[in-house]
Amino acid sequence: MKNRIHELKNFYILWSTQGLSQLGSAMTNFALTLWLYQETGSALKTALLSICSYAPYVLVSIFAGALSDKWDKKKTMLVCDLIAACCTVLVFILLKTGMLCAWHLFLLNAVNGLMNTVQRPASDVANTLITPKKYYQKTSGLRSFSGSLITILHPMLATSLYALGGMDVVIAVDLSTFLVAFFALWLFVQIPPVEVSVAAEKETLIESAKAGLKCLNRNRMVLMLILFLAGVNFVASAFDAVLPAFILPRENGGEAVLGVVTSFVGIAMLAGSLIVSVLPPPKDRIRLIVVTMLFSLTTDNFLMPLTRTPITWCIAQILGYFPVPLMSASLDVIVRTTIPAEMQGRVYSCRNTLQFFTIPIGFFFGGWMVDAVCEPLMERVSAESIMVTMFGQGKGSGAGMMIFILGLLGMAICLIFGRILRKYKYHESV
């Protein structure tokens, strides 16, 4: 036990303090959403906060790894954290002077998103460098655990602090968590340097992005796993877009029920993360990834629309999201042990672009299908139709139909990629 604590000392410090800082940032983002909605009453403008944060991540990720591989990992993380904190301070100043407007938040969220895009691959590589191989699964589980805990806690904490003292208190807590994480990384975390070849130093951003893509192309197993999860993300994001339209109009639904059902995502992932951190390594990580996603996409998307009570909707969320940390940990281990450390920043960035570009497409697809196809169709079917028996009547039934379609689509994606991935063999070495 003592030996493990010593070997993972740098990881424990980095993981705990960065997680605390992420909680503070998530609280501020949530509170700013509340503030903006109170100021404008516009759901579209509050949604644009997330869009502005996410757009740089999708658009620039493929180039961010090139910078991450060339730059010192610790300095990159420190600078990105500092700039993000300056954005928070600027929000506070604009708020106190009465000058804060929606477009300020959009711009500052875009800057924060850009900093996260650059910092993320540097942080991923740093975790590889400070973690012995034999602890990869355990540390991946711990990182999933902290992410799940943040998902559960930040809305509750942000709402409480916002009600207590407004944005001032939320921002003060956020900046306090930043200071803890910044000085812990600066003073107490030692990240080994990675030697960069002369050729890599001279690479342009375009050449570095191409190098990351070529590395993925040579590692077809990793590439196929990333493309598989891009399909999974398409289905999952479409589900997220449809879920409010499914629950809010129901007689036994509404905002409170939507909040409870959504919170079970974090609870399920938290439980899954705890399980991952204590489980032994699986015999076949590729098979585990496919099977967990098949179980996740079918149970959630079939149980949710075919039942009528919030309790079963919560159970569907638990069954759907509990396996996700098991998948994430296995994918994380495969990438870390397959891709050379000096290439991981570029590969992680390419992965982020390829794996997550389907998310905004999925959101649009899910929303459009409900409004333009599924709800109008359910309005026209007769009360004796089997579709009414399956999905119910009235507003929300079309969303239920769409969720069921997403279950079929998710099942097809898992079965198709399961056959493709069957030919690849992964051999894990400690």
PLY file of the C-alpha trace (Angstrom):
ply
format ascii 1.0
element vertex 430
property float x
property float y
property float z
element edge 429
property int vertex1
property int vertex2
end_header
0.00 0.00 0.00
2.76 2.44 0.97
4.66 1.52 -2.19
1.61 2.24 -4.35
1.04 5.62 -2.69
4.69 6.50 -3.32
4.54 5.42 -6.98
1.31 7.34 -7.58
2.11 10.41 -5.47
2.31 12.77 -8.45
-0.87 11.33 -9.93
-2.83 11.65 -6.67
-1.83 15.31 -6.27
-2.60 16.18 -9.89
-5.86 14.21 -10.00
-7.30 15.57 -6.76
-6.42 19.24 -7.27
-7.32 19.37 -10.97
-10.61 17.65 -10.15
-11.31 20.30 -7.52
-10.57 23.05 -10.04
-12.83 21.40 -12.63
-15.62 21.33 -10.06
-15.18 25.07 -9.49
-15.23 25.77 -13.24
-18.33 23.62 -13.74
-20.10 25.49 -10.94
-19.30 28.85 -12.55
-20.51 27.66 -15.96
-23.77 26.42 -14.44
-24.30 29.64 -12.47
-23.61 31.74 -15.58
-26.31 29.75 -17.36
-28.74 30.63 -14.57
-27.67 34.29 -14.69
-27.98 34.56 -18.46
-31.41 32.95 -18.53
-32.62 35.33 -15.82
-31.25 38.28 -17.81
-32.50 37.28 -21.27
-35.19 34.62 -20.81
-33.74 32.99 -23.93
-33.10 29.26 -24.00
-31.18 29.68 -27.27
-28.73 32.16 -25.75
-28.07 29.93 -22.76
-27.50 26.99 -25.12
-24.99 29.11 -27.05
-22.79 29.16 -23.93
-22.19 25.43 -24.34
-21.86 25.70 -28.11
-19.17 28.38 -27.80
-17.30 26.24 -25.27
-17.51 23.11 -27.37
-16.85 24.51 -30.87
-13.10 25.14 -30.38
-12.74 21.63 -28.96
-14.10 20.06 -32.15
-12.51 22.47 -34.63
-9.03 22.93 -33.16
-8.35 19.65 -31.34
-6.60 18.08 -34.32
-3.92 20.80 -34.18
-3.72 21.22 -30.40
-1.79 17.97 -29.91
1.02 19.23 -32.10
1.60 22.07 -29.66
1.17 19.72 -26.71
3.83 17.31 -28.00
6.32 20.14 -28.60
5.67 22.16 -25.44
6.50 21.31 -21.86
3.42 19.55 -20.46
3.53 21.22 -17.06
4.00 24.73 -18.44
1.22 24.19 -20.99
-1.23 23.16 -18.26
-0.22 26.07 -16.03
-0.58 28.68 -18.78
-3.95 27.32 -19.95
-5.26 27.28 -16.37
-4.02 30.84 -15.80
-5.69 32.21 -18.95
-8.95 30.45 -18.04
-8.78 32.00 -14.56
-8.20 35.44 -16.11
-11.40 34.95 -18.13
-13.26 34.24 -14.89
-11.80 37.37 -13.28
-12.86 39.38 -16.33
-16.42 38.05 -16.00
-16.40 39.14 -12.35
-15.18 42.66 -13.23
-17.75 43.09 -16.01
-20.46 41.82 -13.68
-19.55 44.21 -10.84
-19.38 47.19 -13.20
-22.77 46.33 -14.73
-21.24 45.89 -18.20
-21.59 42.10 -18.58
-23.49 41.15 -21.74
-24.32 37.88 -23.44
-21.71 38.35 -26.17
-19.00 38.78 -23.50
-19.86 35.34 -22.15
-19.90 33.80 -25.63
-16.46 35.19 -26.39
-14.96 34.25 -23.01
-16.47 30.76 -23.22
-14.84 30.34 -26.62
-11.47 31.34 -25.13
-12.00 28.89 -22.25
-12.91 26.20 -24.75
-9.73 26.89 -26.69
-7.63 26.64 -23.52
-9.30 23.35 -22.65
-8.56 22.10 -26.17
-4.85 22.78 -25.74
-4.66 21.64 -22.13
-6.56 18.36 -22.55
-3.94 16.48 -24.63
-1.14 17.86 -22.42
-2.97 16.60 -19.34
-3.60 13.19 -20.94
0.08 12.75 -21.77
1.13 14.04 -18.34
-1.02 11.36 -16.70
0.69 8.74 -18.88
4.14 9.99 -17.89
3.50 10.03 -14.12
1.62 6.70 -13.94
3.31 3.27 -14.05
1.70 0.97 -16.64
0.41 -1.45 -14.04
-1.79 1.32 -12.58
-3.34 2.54 -15.86
-6.72 0.91 -15.26
-6.88 2.02 -11.62
-6.03 5.64 -12.45
-8.46 5.68 -15.39
-11.17 4.54 -13.00
-10.25 7.29 -10.54
-10.39 9.93 -13.27
-13.82 8.67 -14.32
-14.85 8.72 -10.66
-13.93 12.38 -10.24
-15.66 13.30 -13.50
-18.84 11.56 -12.38
-18.68 13.21 -8.96
-18.38 16.62 -10.62
-21.42 15.81 -12.78
-23.47 15.03 -9.68
-22.26 17.83 -7.42
-21.81 20.95 -9.53
-25.51 21.77 -10.23
-26.44 21.39 -6.57
-23.45 23.36 -5.25
-23.74 26.08 -7.89
-27.46 26.53 -7.25
-26.92 26.73 -3.48
-24.06 29.21 -3.69
-25.88 31.29 -6.30
-28.93 31.52 -4.04
-26.71 32.34 -1.06
-24.59 35.11 -2.51
-25.07 35.35 -6.26
-22.30 35.12 -8.86
-19.80 36.74 -6.47
-19.70 33.71 -4.18
-19.61 31.20 -7.04
-16.72 32.95 -8.75
-14.84 33.32 -5.44
-15.08 29.56 -4.86
-14.02 28.87 -8.46
-10.93 31.08 -8.16
-10.04 29.48 -4.81
-10.09 26.01 -6.38
-7.98 27.34 -9.26
-5.32 28.64 -6.87
-5.13 25.28 -5.08
-4.73 23.39 -8.37
-2.29 25.91 -9.88
0.15 25.94 -6.97
-0.12 22.18 -6.41
0.87 21.54 -10.04
3.56 24.21 -10.01
5.23 23.26 -6.71
4.50 19.59 -6.00
3.94 17.65 -9.24
6.96 16.39 -11.14
6.22 15.50 -14.79
9.08 13.76 -16.63
10.07 15.44 -19.90
9.49 13.71 -23.22
12.30 13.88 -25.76
11.13 15.44 -29.01
13.07 14.65 -32.17
14.57 17.43 -34.28
12.16 16.55 -37.10
9.19 16.84 -34.76
10.41 20.22 -33.50
10.47 21.55 -37.07
7.01 20.26 -37.95
4.32 22.79 -38.80
0.86 22.44 -37.25
-0.46 20.91 -40.48
2.43 18.45 -40.62
1.96 17.54 -36.97
-1.75 16.93 -37.46
-0.90 14.73 -40.44
1.65 12.89 -38.27
-1.06 12.18 -35.70
-3.43 10.93 -38.41
-0.68 8.78 -39.95
0.09 7.29 -36.54
-3.59 6.42 -36.15
-3.66 4.98 -39.66
-0.75 2.69 -38.76
-2.62 1.65 -35.60
-5.84 0.55 -37.29
-7.14 -1.08 -34.12
-7.12 2.26 -32.28
-8.55 4.05 -35.33
-11.43 1.59 -35.63
-12.19 1.93 -31.91
-12.28 5.73 -32.26
-14.62 5.56 -35.28
-16.82 3.09 -33.40
-17.12 5.49 -30.48
-17.86 8.35 -32.90
-20.93 6.35 -33.89
-21.77 5.75 -30.23
-21.42 9.49 -29.53
-23.78 10.28 -32.40
-26.49 8.09 -30.86
-25.80 9.33 -27.30
-25.91 13.03 -28.25
-29.12 12.54 -30.25
-30.58 10.86 -27.14
-29.55 13.85 -25.01
-31.29 16.19 -27.46
-34.49 14.11 -27.41
-34.73 13.39 -23.67
-36.22 16.78 -22.61
-38.87 16.49 -25.35
-39.71 13.03 -24.00
-40.03 13.92 -20.28
-41.12 17.58 -20.05
-44.56 17.29 -21.76
-45.62 14.16 -19.84
-48.25 14.38 -17.10
-45.83 12.64 -14.72
-42.82 14.50 -16.14
-41.75 18.11 -15.95
-38.57 19.97 -15.04
-38.05 18.34 -11.65
-38.40 14.83 -13.07
-36.03 15.69 -15.92
-33.47 16.90 -13.39
-33.76 13.72 -11.32
-33.56 11.43 -14.34
-30.54 13.34 -15.66
-28.77 13.20 -12.28
-28.84 9.40 -12.44
-26.32 9.63 -15.28
-23.70 10.93 -12.85
-24.72 8.46 -10.15
-24.46 5.51 -12.57
-21.08 6.63 -13.89
-19.82 7.22 -10.37
-20.73 3.64 -9.43
-19.16 2.33 -12.63
-15.96 4.27 -11.95
-15.66 2.79 -8.47
-16.06 -0.70 -9.91
-13.41 -0.05 -12.57
-10.87 1.10 -9.99
-10.99 -2.25 -8.15
-11.61 -4.73 -11.00
-8.70 -6.79 -12.39
-7.74 -6.13 -16.03
-10.18 -7.81 -18.46
-8.95 -10.62 -20.71
-10.26 -8.97 -23.88
-10.49 -5.18 -23.74
-11.80 -4.78 -27.31
-14.65 -7.19 -26.71
-15.42 -5.44 -23.42
-15.70 -2.07 -25.20
-18.14 -3.41 -27.81
-20.26 -5.43 -25.36
-20.59 -2.61 -22.81
-21.70 -0.15 -25.51
-24.17 -2.66 -26.96
-25.67 -3.15 -23.49
-25.66 0.59 -22.79
-27.31 1.76 -26.02
-29.98 -0.93 -26.10
-31.11 -1.01 -22.46
-31.41 2.77 -22.09
-32.95 3.44 -25.50
-35.43 0.56 -25.35
-36.47 0.70 -21.68
-36.93 4.49 -21.60
-39.60 4.88 -24.34
-41.47 1.64 -23.63
-42.20 2.50 -19.98
-44.29 5.26 -18.43
-42.90 5.97 -14.95
-39.99 8.13 -13.72
-38.69 5.21 -11.68
-38.19 3.06 -14.77
-36.66 6.03 -16.60
-34.10 6.35 -13.79
-33.40 2.61 -13.97
-32.88 2.99 -17.73
-30.30 5.72 -17.11
-28.48 3.56 -14.57
-28.33 0.59 -16.95
-27.30 2.81 -19.83
-24.50 4.75 -18.15
-23.09 2.30 -15.59
-20.99 0.48 -18.25
-19.50 3.68 -19.72
-16.52 3.94 -17.29
-15.64 0.29 -18.04
-15.47 1.17 -21.74
-13.54 4.40 -21.11
-10.93 2.71 -18.92
-10.24 -0.03 -21.48
-9.99 2.45 -24.35
-7.68 4.63 -22.26
-5.39 1.69 -21.49
-5.29 0.57 -25.15
-4.34 4.03 -26.40
-1.73 4.64 -23.69
-0.01 1.28 -24.23
-0.26 1.26 -28.03
0.74 4.81 -28.99
4.30 6.03 -28.17
4.36 8.73 -25.48
6.07 11.24 -27.81
3.12 10.91 -30.23
0.27 10.77 -27.75
-0.51 14.50 -27.73
-1.04 14.52 -31.50
-2.94 11.24 -31.45
-5.19 12.34 -28.56
-6.01 15.53 -30.44
-6.86 13.64 -33.62
-8.92 11.25 -31.52
-10.84 14.15 -29.95
-11.75 15.52 -33.38
-12.68 12.15 -34.92
-14.49 10.79 -31.87
-16.46 13.89 -30.89
-17.31 15.64 -34.19
-20.50 13.57 -34.34
-21.86 15.10 -31.13
-23.18 18.42 -32.58
-24.47 16.48 -35.60
-26.28 14.11 -33.25
-27.87 16.98 -31.32
-29.17 18.51 -34.53
-30.36 15.16 -35.91
-32.21 14.20 -32.73
-33.99 17.54 -32.39
-34.89 17.74 -36.08
-36.25 14.18 -36.19
-38.52 14.80 -33.20
-39.92 18.10 -34.51
-40.17 17.28 -38.22
-40.82 13.54 -38.35
-41.66 11.65 -35.16
-44.08 13.99 -33.34
-46.11 14.79 -36.51
-46.25 11.07 -37.31
-47.51 10.14 -33.83
-50.20 12.84 -34.08
-51.63 11.17 -37.19
-51.71 7.52 -36.06
-54.93 6.06 -34.68
-55.43 5.29 -31.00
-55.53 1.55 -31.79
-52.15 1.60 -33.51
-49.34 -0.56 -32.14
-47.18 2.57 -32.10
-49.54 4.16 -29.57
-49.36 0.99 -27.49
-45.57 1.20 -27.54
-44.95 4.93 -27.14
-48.19 6.37 -25.77
-50.26 9.30 -27.01
-49.87 13.05 -26.96
-46.82 15.27 -27.02
-43.72 13.33 -26.03
-44.76 10.12 -27.75
-42.84 11.10 -30.89
-39.74 11.66 -28.76
-40.26 8.18 -27.31
-40.44 6.78 -30.83
-37.18 8.56 -31.69
-35.42 7.16 -28.63
-36.49 3.65 -29.70
-35.13 4.30 -33.21
-31.84 5.39 -31.64
-31.74 2.08 -29.77
-32.02 0.22 -33.08
-29.36 2.44 -34.64
-27.03 1.96 -31.65
-27.48 -1.81 -31.80
-26.65 -1.82 -35.53
-23.51 0.28 -34.98
-22.29 -2.06 -32.21
-22.93 -5.22 -34.25
-21.26 -3.85 -37.39
-18.17 -2.57 -35.60
-18.10 -5.69 -33.45
-17.52 -7.74 -36.61
-14.88 -5.29 -37.86
-13.01 -5.20 -34.54
-13.09 -8.97 -34.12
-10.00 -9.35 -36.34
-7.84 -7.13 -34.10
-5.94 -8.55 -31.15
-4.65 -6.47 -28.26
-1.87 -7.82 -26.11
-1.30 -5.97 -22.85
2.13 -5.78 -21.27
2.89 -4.50 -17.78
0 1
1 2
2 3
3 4
4 5
5 6
6 7
7 8
8 9
9 10
10 11
11 12
12 13
13 14
14 15
15 16
16 17
17 18
18 19
19 20
20 21
21 22
22 23
23 24
24 25
25 26
26 27
27 28
28 29
29 30
30 31
31 32
32 33
33 34
34 35
35 36
36 37
37 38
38 39
39 40
40 41
41 42
42 43
43 44
44 45
45 46
46 47
47 48
48 49
49 50
50 51
51 52
52 53
53 54
54 55
55 56
56 57
57 58
58 59
59 60
60 61
61 62
62 63
63 64
64 65
65 66
66 67
67 68
68 69
69 70
70 71
71 72
72 73
73 74
74 75
75 76
76 77
77 78
78 79
79 80
80 81
81 82
82 83
83 84
84 85
85 86
86 87
87 88
88 89
89 90
90 91
91 92
92 93
93 94
94 95
95 96
96 97
97 98
98 99
99 100
100 101
101 102
102 103
103 104
104 105
105 106
106 107
107 108
108 109
109 110
110 111
111 112
112 113
113 114
114 115
115 116
116 117
117 118
118 119
119 120
120 121
121 122
122 123
123 124
124 125
125 126
126 127
127 128
128 129
129 130
130 131
131 132
132 133
133 134
134 135
135 136
136 137
137 138
138 139
139 140
140 141
141 142
142 143
143 144
144 145
145 146
146 147
147 148
148 149
149 150
150 151
151 152
152 153
153 154
154 155
155 156
156 157
157 158
158 159
159 160
160 161
161 162
162 163
163 164
164 165
165 166
166 167
167 168
168 169
169 170
170 171
171 172
172 173
173 174
174 175
175 176
176 177
177 178
178 179
179 180
180 181
181 182
182 183
183 184
184 185
185 186
186 187
187 188
188 189
189 190
190 191
191 192
192 193
193 194
194 195
195 196
196 197
197 198
198 199
199 200
200 201
201 202
202 203
203 204
204 205
205 206
206 207
207 208
208 209
209 210
210 211
211 212
212 213
213 214
214 215
215 216
216 217
217 218
218 219
219 220
220 221
221 222
222 223
223 224
224 225
225 226
226 227
227 228
228 229
229 230
230 231
231 232
232 233
233 234
234 235
235 236
236 237
237 238
238 239
239 240
240 241
241 242
242 243
243 244
244 245
245 246
246 247
247 248
248 249
249 250
250 251
251 252
252 253
253 254
254 255
255 256
256 257
257 258
258 259
259 260
260 261
261 262
262 263
263 264
264 265
265 266
266 267
267 268
268 269
269 270
270 271
271 272
272 273
273 274
274 275
275 276
276 277
277 278
278 279
279 280
280 281
281 282
282 283
283 284
284 285
285 286
286 287
287 288
288 289
289 290
290 291
291 292
292 293
293 294
294 295
295 296
296 297
297 298
298 299
299 300
300 301
301 302
302 303
303 304
304 305
305 306
306 307
307 308
308 309
309 310
310 311
311 312
312 313
313 314
314 315
315 316
316 317
317 318
318 319
319 320
320 321
321 322
322 323
323 324
324 325
325 326
326 327
327 328
328 329
329 330
330 331
331 332
332 333
333 334
334 335
335 336
336 337
337 338
338 339
339 340
340 341
341 342
342 343
343 344
344 345
345 346
346 347
347 348
348 349
349 350
350 351
351 352
352 353
353 354
354 355
355 356
356 357
357 358
358 359
359 360
360 361
361 362
362 363
363 364
364 365
365 366
366 367
367 368
368 369
369 370
370 371
371 372
372 373
373 374
374 375
375 376
376 377
377 378
378 379
379 380
380 381
381 382
382 383
383 384
384 385
385 386
386 387
387 388
388 389
389 390
390 391
391 392
392 393
393 394
394 395
395 396
396 397
397 398
398 399
399 400
400 401
401 402
402 403
403 404
404 405
405 406
406 407
407 408
408 409
409 410
410 411
411 412
412 413
413 414
414 415
415 416
416 417
417 418
418 419
419 420
420 421
421 422
422 423
423 424
424 425
425 426
426 427
427 428
428 429
